[in-house]
């Protein structure tokens, strides 16, 4: 059971780190490339569009991938337990 918890924790840490880097990297990207601040998407400045709306699909995809991998880890663990 300890190995399953450790595996699930490692997975959660990985997903959260990737999403934090993406979300935290966006302001840095807009700071380093000022031309992006002038771009408009459907009449909305690109930084606002990305941070206020387009970031949510990244969260949904990250959550979906996390659940998929967590379920795979649990199935693998259950198979190991059943073999014993």
C-alpha positions as CSV (number, residue, x, y, z in Angstrom):
1,X,0.0,0.0,0.0
2,X,2.9,2.3,0.8
3,X,4.2,1.9,-2.8
4,X,0.8,2.9,-4.2
5,X,0.6,6.0,-2.1
6,X,4.2,7.0,-3.0
7,X,3.4,6.4,-6.7
8,X,0.2,8.4,-6.6
9,X,2.0,11.2,-4.7
10,X,4.8,11.3,-7.3
11,X,2.2,11.5,-10.1
12,X,0.3,14.3,-8.3
13,X,3.5,16.3,-7.7
14,X,4.5,15.9,-11.4
15,X,1.1,17.1,-12.7
16,X,1.1,20.0,-10.3
17,X,4.6,21.0,-11.2
18,X,4.0,20.9,-14.9
19,X,0.8,23.0,-14.6
20,X,2.6,25.5,-12.2
21,X,5.4,25.9,-14.7
22,X,3.0,26.5,-17.6
23,X,0.9,29.0,-15.6
24,X,3.9,30.6,-14.0
25,X,5.8,30.7,-17.3
26,X,3.1,32.6,-19.1
27,X,3.6,35.9,-17.4
28,X,7.3,35.5,-17.9
29,X,6.8,34.8,-21.6
30,X,4.7,38.0,-21.9
31,X,7.4,39.9,-20.0
32,X,10.2,38.6,-22.2
33,X,8.4,39.0,-25.5
34,X,6.6,42.4,-25.2
35,X,5.2,42.1,-28.8
36,X,2.8,39.4,-27.5
37,X,1.2,41.9,-25.2
38,X,0.1,43.9,-28.3
39,X,-1.6,40.9,-30.0
40,X,-5.4,40.8,-29.7
41,X,-7.5,37.7,-29.9
42,X,-11.1,38.4,-30.7
43,X,-10.7,41.9,-29.5
44,X,-9.1,40.8,-26.2
45,X,-5.4,41.3,-25.4
46,X,-3.6,38.0,-25.8
47,X,-2.3,37.8,-22.1
48,X,-5.9,38.3,-20.8
49,X,-7.3,35.7,-23.2
50,X,-4.7,33.2,-22.3
51,X,-4.7,33.7,-18.5
52,X,-8.5,34.2,-18.2
53,X,-9.8,31.6,-20.6
54,X,-7.4,29.5,-22.6
55,X,-5.6,28.2,-19.5
56,X,-8.6,26.2,-18.3
57,X,-8.4,23.6,-21.1
58,X,-4.8,22.9,-19.8
59,X,-6.2,22.3,-16.3
60,X,-8.8,19.9,-17.7
61,X,-6.3,18.0,-19.8
62,X,-3.9,17.8,-16.8
63,X,-6.7,16.5,-14.6
64,X,-7.8,14.0,-17.2
65,X,-4.2,12.7,-17.7
66,X,-3.8,12.5,-13.9
67,X,-7.0,10.5,-13.4
68,X,-6.1,8.2,-16.3
69,X,-2.6,7.5,-14.9
70,X,-3.8,7.2,-11.3
71,X,-6.4,4.6,-12.4
72,X,-3.7,2.7,-14.3
73,X,-1.5,2.8,-11.1
74,X,-4.3,1.4,-9.0
75,X,-5.0,-1.4,-11.5
76,X,-1.4,-2.3,-11.6
77,X,-1.3,-2.3,-7.8
78,X,-4.5,-4.5,-7.6
79,X,-2.9,-7.0,-10.0
80,X,0.2,-7.2,-7.8
81,X,-1.9,-7.8,-4.7
82,X,-4.1,-10.5,-6.4
83,X,-0.9,-12.4,-7.4
84,X,0.2,-12.8,-3.8
